[in-house]
Amino acid sequence: MPRTVLFAWELGGGLGHLAPVVPLFAGLRERGYRVVLAARDVSRARPLLGGCGIELLQAPIKTNKAGERVDPLRSFAHILFNCGLADFEESAALAEAWRTLFSSVQPDLVVCDHAPVAPIAAALQRGGRVLSDNVS
């Protein structure tokens, strides 16, 4: 059974967090890994993957924004607040959805890029975790 790597992407409207790692996806597939992408926006991610055998899933994301906003943004905490992650119950529901996704996929490794809730859920699951950032 091949080892499974799950890539998690929760925040960001563009493809800047996904495009740089697509060659890594292909390289892992060539080496026999099962690669799963839990994407914020599957309709935008799919064309970028180009049919390279990556399993594509919808990431658990918050779809409605917070009513209150912090402006100007001075920290990552402000970004999370503006994305609606200040509400404990909603954030806990997202973490539970990630844990369900991890239970279904059974990844050996989780790579998180601009995904603040996924690593919390991954820490509660069996297996490894790698955190990455947008390094282009």
C-alpha positions in Angstrom: 0.0 0.0 0.0 1.5 3.4 -1.0 2.3 6.0 1.6 -0.2 8.9 1.6 0.7 12.6 1.6 -2.2 15.0 2.2 -1.8 18.7 1.3 -4.1 21.1 3.1 -5.0 24.6 1.7 -7.7 26.6 3.6 -7.1 30.4 3.1 -6.3 32.7 0.2 -8.3 33.5 -2.9 -5.6 32.9 -5.5 -3.4 30.0 -6.4 -0.2 31.4 -5.0 -0.2 28.8 -2.2 -0.9 25.9 -4.5 1.0 26.6 -7.8 4.5 26.3 -6.3 3.9 22.8 -4.9 2.3 21.2 -8.0 5.7 19.9 -9.2 6.2 18.4 -5.8 2.9 16.6 -6.2 4.0 15.1 -9.5 7.4 14.1 -8.1 5.7 12.3 -5.2 3.3 10.5 -7.6 6.3 9.4 -9.7 7.9 7.9 -6.6 4.8 5.9 -5.8 3.1 8.1 -3.2 -0.6 8.6 -3.0 -1.1 12.3 -3.1 -4.4 14.0 -1.9 -5.1 17.7 -2.0 -7.7 19.1 0.3 -8.3 22.4 -1.5 -10.1 25.6 -0.5 -11.3 26.0 -4.1 -11.5 22.7 -6.0 -12.8 24.3 -9.2 -9.7 26.5 -9.4 -7.3 23.8 -8.2 -8.4 21.1 -10.7 -7.1 22.8 -13.9 -3.8 23.5 -12.2 -3.3 19.8 -11.4 -3.6 18.9 -15.1 -4.8 15.3 -14.6 -1.6 14.2 -12.8 -3.4 11.6 -10.7 -3.8 13.7 -7.6 -6.9 13.0 -5.5 -8.8 16.3 -5.1 -11.1 16.9 -2.1 -12.9 20.0 -0.8 -11.2 21.3 2.3 -13.3 22.2 5.3 -13.5 26.0 5.1 -15.5 28.8 6.6 -17.7 30.2 3.9 -19.1 33.3 5.5 -16.8 36.1 6.7 -16.9 37.7 10.1 -19.2 40.7 10.6 -16.5 42.7 12.4 -13.2 43.3 10.6 -9.8 44.5 11.8 -8.3 47.2 9.6 -5.4 47.8 9.1 -4.1 44.3 9.3 -1.0 44.1 11.6 -0.7 40.4 12.3 -1.7 36.9 11.1 -4.2 36.9 14.0 -5.9 39.8 12.3 -6.1 37.8 9.1 -7.6 34.9 11.0 -10.1 37.2 12.7 -11.2 38.7 9.4 -11.6 35.2 8.0 -14.1 34.4 10.7 -12.0 32.1 12.8 -12.5 34.1 16.1 -15.6 32.1 16.9 -14.7 29.0 18.9 -17.7 26.9 18.0 -17.2 27.5 14.3 -13.5 26.8 14.5 -14.1 23.6 16.5 -16.5 22.5 13.8 -13.9 23.0 11.2 -11.3 21.1 13.2 -13.8 18.2 13.6 -14.4 18.2 9.8 -10.6 18.1 9.2 -10.3 15.2 11.7 -13.1 13.4 9.8 -11.3 14.0 6.5 -8.0 12.7 8.0 -9.8 9.6 9.3 -11.1 9.0 5.8 -7.8 9.6 3.9 -5.5 8.1 6.6 -2.5 10.3 5.6 1.0 9.3 6.7 2.0 13.0 6.3 0.0 16.2 6.3 1.5 19.3 4.6 -0.3 22.6 5.5 0.0 25.8 3.5 -2.1 28.8 4.6 -4.2 26.3 6.5 -4.6 27.4 10.2 -7.1 24.8 11.3 -5.8 21.7 9.6 -2.5 21.5 11.6 -4.5 21.7 14.9 -6.6 18.8 13.8 -3.6 16.9 12.4 -1.9 17.3 15.8 -4.8 15.4 17.3 -4.5 12.5 14.8 -2.0 9.8 14.5 0.9 10.4 12.1 3.3 13.2 11.1 2.8 16.8 10.3 4.7 19.3 8.2 3.9 23.0 8.2 4.9 25.0 5.2 4.4 28.6 4.0 4.1 30.3 0.6 7.8 30.2 -0.4 8.0 31.3 -4.0 
